[in-house]
Amino acid sequence: MKSIQKVIVQLLFFGIGFSSLAQNAKLRGIILDENKQAVAHVSVACGSVGTQSNLNGFYELSIPSNKKVTVVFSHVALKTSSIVLFLKSNENFEFNPVMNTRQEQMGEVVVTAKNNKRIQGITSITPEVLRKIPGANAGVENILKTLAGVNSNSELSTQYAVRGGNYDENLVYVNEIEVYRPFLIRSGQQEGLSFTNTDLVQNVDFSAGGFQAKYGDKLSSVLDITYRKPTDFGANFEGSFLGGSMAFDAVSKDKKWSAVTGVRYRNNSLLVKSQETQTNYTPTFADIQTNINYQASAKWQWSFLGNISKNNYQYQPLTRQTNFGTLDQPMALLVYYEGQEKDQYATYFGAVKTTFKPNESFNLKFISSLYHTTEQENFDILAQYRLGEVDANVASETYGKVSYTQGIGSQLNHARNNLDALIANIELKGFHDWKKSQLDWGVKYTRESIRDRVVEWEVIDSAGFSIPPPIVLPQKNEPYSVYTGPLVPYQNVRATNFTTINRFSGFVQWNSKSTIGATKVWYNAGLRFHNWEVLGTDELGKSQFVWSPRAQISIQPNWEKDMVFRLSSGLYFQPPFYRELRGTDSTVQPNVKAQQSVHLVLANDYNFKMWNRPFKLLSELYYKSMSDVNTYTIDNVRIRYAANNLAKAYAQGFDIRLNGEFVSGTESWFSFGYLKTEENSENKGYIARPTDQLLKFGLLFQDYMPTIPSMKVYLNLVYNTGLPGGSPSYADPYLYQNRLRDYRRADVGFSKILIDNKNNSIKNNWLGNFKELAVGVELFNLFNNQNAITNTWVRDVYSKNQYAIPNYMTTRVFNIKLTGKL
């Protein structure tokens, strides 16, 4: 049993999720350098048996089974790496080592996963965790939300906020290529699929702050994803009540060509129909994604990343009843709807990347990408409401129904919004290695062309009297006096924008490693620049320029305890993207300045053993001082900016995460975070920002039954204290701030492995073709918590009262899932 546990630990560390059985076992894979490029002529030895990697970095070696063996990877220009394995007979184990000059991988691989990124302060997540942990929106973002500094209060959305930032302040890369989200999404249930396809993922790295200069110009975080290069033909699939996916691996005979392709389909009807609003809801979210690699020679490599995604969102609300109030005065809102919403979001993305590596110490990369999105929002929805007191008398025939009506009214929402955006990027990057130090550099040109038309209005009627917006005078006072002012929509936004933004950016970054006595020290210093100009508006936009210096130092003392201390600091700028240029009236303000933030992060990374199993305790203390802040409000997941740079802000807190094998052979973690973030607009004083989370607790737990190890259990639990939000859109936050209720969410999954690589005894029928086959049951929102994302504000002109009715999200939902691998 101990030997099996060791193998599982090793597999988790390298992000590989399978093993098998033999008299001899087979080890194979592709050897990569620190830039994820294939390395040729690497010596792979196990005792007296050895081989070499070919021009494509591919190797294959037969090793003894059923005993502990050491496999050594050596190259004249790279650090020697080794791994200790215990494989069963006939086992085909895939291992893709990363060999580099900046750090060593020596000894038995029995430390925690993600160890290779600890000096940079990067959290690594294995693909197996991404695919197995349950969630309403399972995938990378679902796992990120269990980390201490990452917050989200919507299970229907893949968007997240990090350490006081908002949804627009996070960088996302796939294979070093920046990816984008749709612009007009206003609610989580419209989002559909995340760009990242977890079936294609090889590695996930995440930094919550203090990141290096090689990453772009955002204020909060970096999510850096690498798709895998397959070494053999294969396929996997998943099907559930929420949709399905398939992924295919293909490799040419000469190993020069390889490709991974994924197709996904998603239907959120199961989740949305669990909400209080009864609807006719027919959404279709689908995409196809491929990553093609071509190894032209030992020095030249090409790749293509492509994605086509189409989201059709059709929503026809029927009725709604929301109970709220107190035990002494229970109340309810009843709404009857007419009309519907039809939205379409279509995105097309393609990127070509080529790498030229004339020698082991120098390489060049050229990346070009094109992103095109066409988005339409069309809705006319009339909501007629009745607000009243609920009969709380259990003996009454009308128990639970509205017995006394306090207010009636209606609300009509209309929109005809269209957006067409084309974003083109060209980038050149280089890397130089001088053994004791390394230099990274890059330059990039971006052109953003956006055509946008906004037509939105809302009319509110209460008891037959049209309610005007608060800014219109004279104020209405019916029925006590006659209103003589104009009848206008409660909200009315109309704008047409044709905007072009040209950007030039670049960076230079230096890395080095040294020793001070017996203490190891790593240094990183870098500088970014960004120049941009906004064209195509009535007001002439001026050219703007910013510099962004960043630095890190990591220290590993020669102590008996395995600890790394890290200090990161830098000046971070976020030049405005299109949404940040649009003011509250949706017109573009071309001279909005870049928001800036000073990051200071002090961290401790401690590896240790408990119960004779590996664990990691990571703690980070951080402070961010922000200026030229562009204040905003959040409605569901839609952000509306003031576009004026009239505020300053700060964010401070600490994150703690304990990661390890709480159950032998599985990876789990507990995380806790404290965050305080406030802003001061026009020197009015500091108030809470919309992402002022305060407290966060996350749990990701994996277990299995000792007597039935093929029965797995997965738990994903998140608790966030309530965010400021849900206030009326016109409310001045200095006069009125509302805080939503705490967000509590628990998702649990049970999986029964029917066939796996270790025990595939079914050979006589079609089931023998499967390498893995599992069936699972998932319970979303296990404890049926009522989480609110926003409030609906209902007025009564007679009582002059205004009521905040929570908009609750999904209740408990049951799902069945089937997964397989060929």
N, C-alpha and C positions, 0 to 999 in steps of 0.2 A: 504493500500500500504506500509506503514512503517513497519508493522509486517512482510510482505513478504520480504522486504529488509533485515530485521534483520536475518531472517532465512537464506537467501542467504549468508550473511556475515559469519554466523556461519559455514555453510557448506564449504565455501572456506577455512576457517581456519583449518579445520580438514581434508581437502583433500577428502571430500565425495561429490559426485555430484548428489544426487537425494533426492527428498522428495515426500510425497503423502498426501492423505486426509482422516478424520474419526470422529466418535463420540468419540472414544478412538483411540489414536495413539500407535504404538508399537516401542519401542527402543530396539535394539539388537546390539551385537558385541562381540569382544574378547578384554579382558583387558590385556595389555602388560606392562612389566616393562621397564626400560631404556635400557635394553639389548635386547629388542624385544622378550622376553620370556613371555609365558602365566602366569597369576597370578590367583591362586585359592582363594576361600573364601573372595572375595572382596564384601563388602556390597554395594548394589546399591539401593538408596532410593529416592523416590519422594513423599514428604509429608508423609502420613501414609502407603503408598504402598512401598514394598521393595522386594528384592530378593538377591541372592548371586551367584557369578560366580562359575562354576563347576571346576573340575580338569583341564580342558582344557582352562580355562579362559573365557568360553562362558557364556553370560548372556542374558536374555530377560525380558523386563519389559513393562507392559501396563501403559500408562500415559494419563492424561486428554488432550484433544485436544482443539484447538481454544482458548487457553489462555497461558499466560507465566507461565512456571513452572521451578523449579530448581531441577536438578538431582544431587545427591551427591554420590561420589565414595570414600569409606573409607576402610582402611586396617591398622592393628595394626603396621605394619613395614614400611608403606609408607605414603607419604604426601597425605592429602585429596585433591581430585579434584572435581570440580563442573562445570556444564554447564547449561546455561539458554536456554531453547528451547521454540519455539512457533510452534507447529505442527498442521497440518490440520487433518480432520477426515480421518480415515483409512490409515494414513501415516505409512509406515515402514521405520524408520530412522536407518541407520547403523552408529554406533559410536564406534571406537576402541581407547579408551583412553590410554595414556602412563602415568603410575604412577611411580614416582621416588622419590629419597631422596635428589636430588641435587637442585631442584627448585620446586616451587609451581605453580599449576594451579588453581587459585581461582577466584571467581566472574563471571560476565557475560563474555562470550566468544565473545567479539565484538572488539577485537584488531586485528591487521593485522595478516595475515597468516605468518607462519615461525617464530613467536615470540619465540617459545620454543627453538630455536637454537641461539638466539642473543648473549648470553654471550660467545659462542664458535666462533663467527664470521662466522657462516655457513648460507648460503642462502638455503632456502627450497622452493621447487617448487611443486605445487599440480598436481596430475595426470590429472585432468580435463584440466588444462592449456596445458599440454604436448599434449593431444589428439586433442585439438580444434584449436590451433594456426597454420595457414597455413605455408607451406614452401616446397621447392623442396625436401628436406630431412627432413620431419616432424619428431619430436621426441625430445628426451632430448637435443641432441646437437644443434638442431634448436633453442631451447629456450636459451641455454647457450650463443649463439652468440649475443643475445640482451643485455647481461650483460656488464658492463663497461670494466672490465679487460680482456675480452675474445675476441679474434680476429680470423677471418677467411675471406679469400677473394675468397671462392669457394662455391657456392650453391650446387655443385654436390658432395661435400665431407662432411663427418661427423667429420672430424678431426678439431682440434682447437688449438690455441696457447694462453697461459695465461701469461700476464705481462712480455713479453720479452722472454719467453721460446719457445720451438718448439713443434711439434706434439708428440714427444717421451717423453715429460717431464710431462705427466699427468697420475695420478693414477686413475683407474676405478675399483670399487668394486660393486658386486651384492651379496647381502646377506653375506657381509664380505668376499667374495671370489674374488680374483683379476682375472680380465679377460684380454685377449690379443687381439691384432689386427693381421691380416695377415702381412707378412713381405715385399712381393714384390710389393704391390700396388704402381703404379707410377702416376696414374691420378685419380681424384675424380670420374669419370664416371665408373671406374672399381670396386669401393668399394661395391656397392650393399647395404646390410642391416647393420645397426649398431647392435652390440650385444644386446643392451637393447631393449626389447620388451615393448613398452609403454602400451600395453593392460594388462600387468601383474603387472604394477608398483603400489606400495602403497605409497612410499615416495622417494623423491630425495633431497639429501643434497649436497651442493657444497661449497668448500673452495678454494679461489683464492690465498692463500699464508699464511704463518705463522701457518700452521696446526699442529695438535698435534702429539706426538711421536707414538701413536697407529697406525697411517697411515704409509705407506711404504716409500721407498727410491726413491723419485723423486724430481725434483727441483721446480716444478711450482704449481700443483693443485691436488685436490682430488675430485672425483665424487663418492659419496657413495649412492647406490641405494638399496632399499629394495622392494622385491616382496611381494604381499599381501597374506594373509591367508584367503581363502573364508569361509564364514559362511553358505552359502546356494548354491544350484545348480543354474547355470546361464550360459549365453553365450552372446557374443557380436561379431559384425562383422563390417567390413568396406570394401567398394569396390569403385574403381575409375579407371580413365584411366591409372594410374600408377601402378595398381596392387590391391591387396586385402589382408585382414587378418581376422582371426577368433581366438577367445579365449574362453576357456571353464573353468568353475568353477565346481568342484566336491567335495562333502563332504559325508563321511560315516554317517550312522544312529547314531552311538555312538559319532560322532564328533571327533574321534581320528585320522582319516585319512582325509586329504584334499589335493587338487591339483589344480593348475592352469596350463593350457597348451595353447600355442599359436602357430599358423601356419601363416606364412607370405609368400607372393609372390610379387616380385617387377620387373617392366620392365621400364627402363628409356628411352625407344625409344622416347616417347613424348617430353622429355627434350632435348635429344641429337640431334634429328632431327631439332630442332629449331636453331642449330648452323650453322655457315657459311659453314662448311664442309658437303657436301652431302654424305650420307653413306647408305650402307646396314648394318643395326645394329640389331642383334638378341640376346640380353642378357637375361639370366634368373637368377634371384637372389631369392633363396628360403631358408627358414629355419624352423625348428620346435624346440620348446623350452618348457620345463616343469619344474615346481617346486613342488615337492611332500613333504608333511609334515606328520609326524607320532608322535602323543603324546603317548608314551609308558606308561607314568605315570605322576603324578604331578611333579616328579623330573627329568624325562628323556624324551628328545625329539630328534627325528631324522629328517633329511631333505635331499633331493637330488635335485640338480640343473643340468639339462642336456641340451645340445644344439647341433644340427647338422645343419651346414650351407654349402650350395653349390652355388658357383657363376660361371656361364659359360659366358664368355665374348667373343663374336664374332663380329668383327669389320672389315668392308670392306669399306674404304674411296673411294669415286668416284671423286669428284671435289670440288674445293674451290675457292672462290673469296673474297678477303679482300681488302676493300678500306681504304686508309690511306693518310697521307700527310696533306697539308694545302689547303685553298680555292684557293690560287694563284697557287699552284702546286699539284693538286690532283694526287694520284698514286694508283695503284692496283697491287695485287699479284694474279695471276691465277695459280692454281695447278691442274694437272691431275694425278690421282693415279692408281697404279696397285699393286696387292697383298692384303694381309689381315693379321689380328691379331686374334689369338685364345688363350685365357687365361682361366685357370681353377684354382679356389681357393676353396678348400674343408677343412673345419675345424670341429673338433669333440671335444666336451668339456663335462666333467662330474665331479661333485664334491659331496662329502658326508660330511655332517656336523652333529655332535651330541653335545647336550648340557646336561650336568649333573648339577642339581641345588639342592643340599641337603638341603639348607635353603635359606632364603630371602637375606642373606648377603654374599653368596659365590656361585660362579658357575664356571664350567670348560667347555671349548669348544674344540673339536677336529675337524679339517678341513683337508680333503685331496682332491686334485683335479688333473686332468690330461687333458692336452691340446695337441691336435695333429693337425697339419696343413700340407697339401700337396699342393704345388703351382707350376704352370707351366705357363711360358710366351713364346709363340712362335709367331714370326711375321717376315715377309719379305714384306716390303712396299717400292715401288719405287715411288718417287714424282718427276714429271717433271714440272718445274715452268717457268713462264714467268712474268717478272717484267717490268712495263711500266707506261707511263703517261696516265691519263684518259682525254678523251675529255670532257671539261667543257662547251662547247658551246651549249646552250639550243636549238638553231635553227639547230644544226647539226644532220644529220641522224645517226651518230655514237655516239650521246650523251650518256655518262655513260660507254662507252666502251674504251678499251685500244687502243689509236691511235698511240702511238710510243713506241716501245719495247726498253728498256734500258739494259736488261740482260736476258739471258736464262740459264737454268742449270737443274741438277737433283740431287737427294739425295736418297740413298738406305740405309735403316735401317734393320738390321738383329739381331735376338735374339733367343737363345735357353737356357732359364734359368729355373732351377728346384731347388726347396727347399723342404726339409722334416724336420719338427721340432717337437720334443716331449718334453713337459715341465711338470714335476711332482712336486707337492707341498705337504708337510705335515706340519701341524701347530697345536700348542697347546696354548690356551689362557685361562687366568684366571681373575676373578674379585672378589675383597674383599671390603666389605662395613662396615665401622666402624662408621656409622651415620654422624660424622662430617668430615670424609674424606674417600676417596675411592682409591683403588690401582688396576690398570690394568697391566697385564704383558702378554708376549707371546714369543714363540720361533718358528722358522720356518726353514725348510730345503727345498731347491729347486735344482732340477737337470734339466739342459737344454741340450738337445742333438740335434744338428743341422747338417744336411747334405745339402750342397749347391754347385751348379755348375752354374757358370756365363759364358756365351758366348755372347758377344755383339760387334758388329762393325758397323761402319757407313762410307759410301763413299760419298763424295760431288764432283760434277762435275759442272764446270761453263764454258759455251761456249766451251765445248769440252776438257777442261783442268782439270785434276784431282787435287783437292786441298789437299795438305798434312796437317797434324796437325801443329800447330805453333811451336812445339818443335823440329821438324825434320829439319835438315840442309843438304844441302844448301836451302835457301828459293827460292821458285819458282818465276819467273819473266816473264812468257810468256805473250804476244807473243814477248817480246822485247829481250829475250835471251833464249837459249836452256837449259832446265832443265836436269841435269845429275844424280840427286839423285834417290833413290828408290821410287817406287810407293807403298804407304802404305795406309791403311784405315785412314780416318780423325780421328776416334776414334776407339780404339780396346781394349776391356777389356775381359780377360780370367782368370778364377780362379776356383779352386775346394777346398772347405773347409769342413773338418770333425771336428766339434768343440763340446766339452763338457765343460759345466760350472757348477761347484758345488758351492752352496751358503748356508751360515748359517747366519741367521739374527734373531733379537729379540728386544724387547723393555720392558721398565718398566715405568709406568706413575702414578703420584700421583695427585689427585684432592681434593680440600678442599674449604669450604665456611665459611666465618666469617663476623663479623660486626665491623666497626670502628665507634663508636657512633651510628648514625642512617644510616650510609652508608654501603651498602652490598658490599662485596668483594669476588670474586671467584679467586682461584689460580689453576694453572695447570703447572706441571713441569715433564719432561720426558727425557729419554735417549734411543737412539737406537744404535745398533751395526750391522755391516754387514761385513762378511768375504767371499771372493770368490777366485776362482782359475780357470784359463782357460787352458784346456788340448786339445790335439789332433792336435796341430799345429807344424810346423817345429821348431819354436822357443819355448823354454820351458817357459811357463807362471809361474810367481811367485805368491805366495799367498799374497793377499792384505787385509787390515783390516782398517775400519773407525769407528769412534764414532760420534754420532749426538745428541747433547743436544738441547732441545727445551723447551720453557716456554711461558705461557700466564698469564695475570692478567686482570680481568674485574672488573669495579667499577660502581656501581649504586648509585649515591648520593640521599639523601633524599630531593629531590627538588620537586617543584610543577610540573615541566616539567619531563616527563618520558624519561630519558637519561641513556645510558650505554656507558662508555668509555672503550676501550680495547687496550692493548699493547701486541703484540706478537713478539717474537724473537727466533732465533735458527740458528744452523749450520746444513745445509741440504746437504747430499751427494747423488749423483746418480751414483752408480757403473754401468759400461757400460753393456748395453744389446747387443745382437748380432749385430744389425745394427751399433752401435757405435764402435764396434771392427773392422769393415770393412773399410779399407782405400779407397782412390780414385781409386786404382787399384783392389778393391774388395777382396784383400787378408786380412786375419785376423791378427791383431796385438794384441797378447795376453796380453801385459803389459800396455795397455791403463789404465790410472788411473781414479778414480772416479772424476767427476766434482763436485765442491763444491760451495755452495752459502750461504751467511749470509742474512737471512731475517729480516727485521725490519718493522713492520706494526703498525700504530697508527690509531685507528678507533673510530668513534662516531656513535651511533645508537639512533635515536630520534623518539619516537612514539608520535603522536599528532593527533588532530582532525581538519578537515577543512570541511566546509559546513556540520558540524555535522556528518562527516563520518571519518573512521580511515585511517591514513596515516603513512608512515614511511620514514624517510630521513636517508640514510646510506652513510657515507663518509669515505674513507680510504686513508691514505697517506702511501706510501711504498717505500722502498729502498732495492735493492739486490746487494751485492758485490760478484762477481764470480771469482774463480780461477781454474787453471787446466782445462780451457775451451777447449772442443773439437769442433773446428770450423766446419762449415758445409755450404752447399748450398742447396737451395730448388728449385726443378724443378717440377712444378705443386704441387703434394703432396709427391713426393719422396725426401728423405733427403739423402745426401751423405756427410759423415764425413771425416775430414782429419786424424782422429785417431792418434793425436800426443800430445794433451794436452799442446799446446804451446801458449795459449792465456789467457788473463784475460778480464773481462767484468763487466759491471754494468747495472742495470735497475732501473729506478726511475719514479715515477708518482703518480697520484691520481685518484680515482674512486668516482663517485657520482651517487646515484640511488634514485629516488623518486618513492615510491610504494604506491598504495592505490586505493580507489574507486573514480576515476575521474567521472565515471558514477555509480550511486547508484546500489549496488548489483553485481558489476563486479570488477575484479582485473586487474589493468594496471600498467605499470611503464615506466619511462623515465630514461635513463642512459647516463652518459657522462664520458669519460676517457681520460686522457693524459698520454702518455708513451714515454720515451726516453731510448733507450738501445744501447750501443756501446761496441765494443770489440777492444782489442789491442793485435795483434798477433806478437810475437817475437820482441816486443818493437818498432814496426814500427809506432805506433801512433793509436789513437782511430778513428774508422770508424763505420758507422751504421751497426748493425746486420741485418740479413734477416727478423727479426720480429720487426723492429723499426717502430711501428705503428703511432706514434705521436698523432693523434686525433681519437676518436671513439664516435659515437652517436648511441644509440639504442632506439627503441620504441616498446613496446608491448601494444596494446590497444584493449579493448573489449567494445562493445556497443550493444544496442538493441533499437528497435523502441518503444517508450512509448505507442503508440496506438496498436501496434502489438508486444507484448513482446516475442512471439515465433520466431520472426525474429531477428537473431543475426548477428553481424558484428565483424570480427576479423582482426586486422592489425599488421603486423610484418615488421618493417622498420629498416635497418641498413645502417650506413654510416661510412666508414673507409677511412682515408687518405692513399695514395698509399704506398705499401711496397717496400723496396729495392728488386730488383729481375728482372728476364728477361734478365740478361746479358748473353753473350756467356759463355758456360761452362768452357772454357779455360781462361777466362779473369781474370786478377789479380785485386781483388776488391780495392787494393790500387792505381791502375792506372785507373780503370774504374768502376763506379757504376751507374747502371740504376735504376730508381724508377718507378714502375708501376703506372698507372693512379688510381685515387680514386675509391674505390669500393662503389657503391650505389645500394641498393636493397630494393624493397618494394613488399611484398606479401599480398594480401587481400583475405579474405574469407567471404562468405555470407551463412548463414545456416538457413533453415526453419525447425523448430521442428514440425513434424506432430503429434507425439504421445509422451507424457511424463507421468511420474508418477503422476503429479499433475492434469492432465486432460485427462485421457484415457476414452473417452466416447464411443469408438468403441468396443462393446462387442459381436456383432452378427456375426462376420466373423473372418477369420484368422488373421486380423490385431489386434484383441483383445488380441492376445498372446504376443504382444510387450509391454515391459515396456518403451522403448524409440525408436523413429524412426525419423530420420532427413535426409534431402537432402540438399546438399550444392554445391556452385559454388566457385571455387578458381581461382584467377588470379595471376600467378607467374610473377615477374618482371613487376609490374604494369606500370611503366613509361618507359619500354623498354630500360633501360640503357645498354650500351655496356661496360661490365666489362671484363678486360683481366686478365688471370691467368699467362701467360708466353709470351715470344716473339719468333717468328721464325726469325732466322738471315739468310739473303740471301746476297750472295756476287756476285760481278760482276768483273771479272778479268780485264776487259778493263778500267773501270772507277776507279778501286781500292776502290770503295765504298762498305760499308756494311750497310744493311738496317734492322731495327728492325720492324717486322710486328706483331702487337698484335694478340694473340690467344684469340679471344673473346669467352665468355661462352654463356649461354642460353639467348634467347630473350624472349619476352612476350609469355606466355603459358597459355592456358585455360584448366581447369580441372573440372570434375563433380564428386562429392563424395556422397555416400550413407552410412549412419551408422545406426546401430540398436542394441538394447539390449533386450534379452529375459529373 
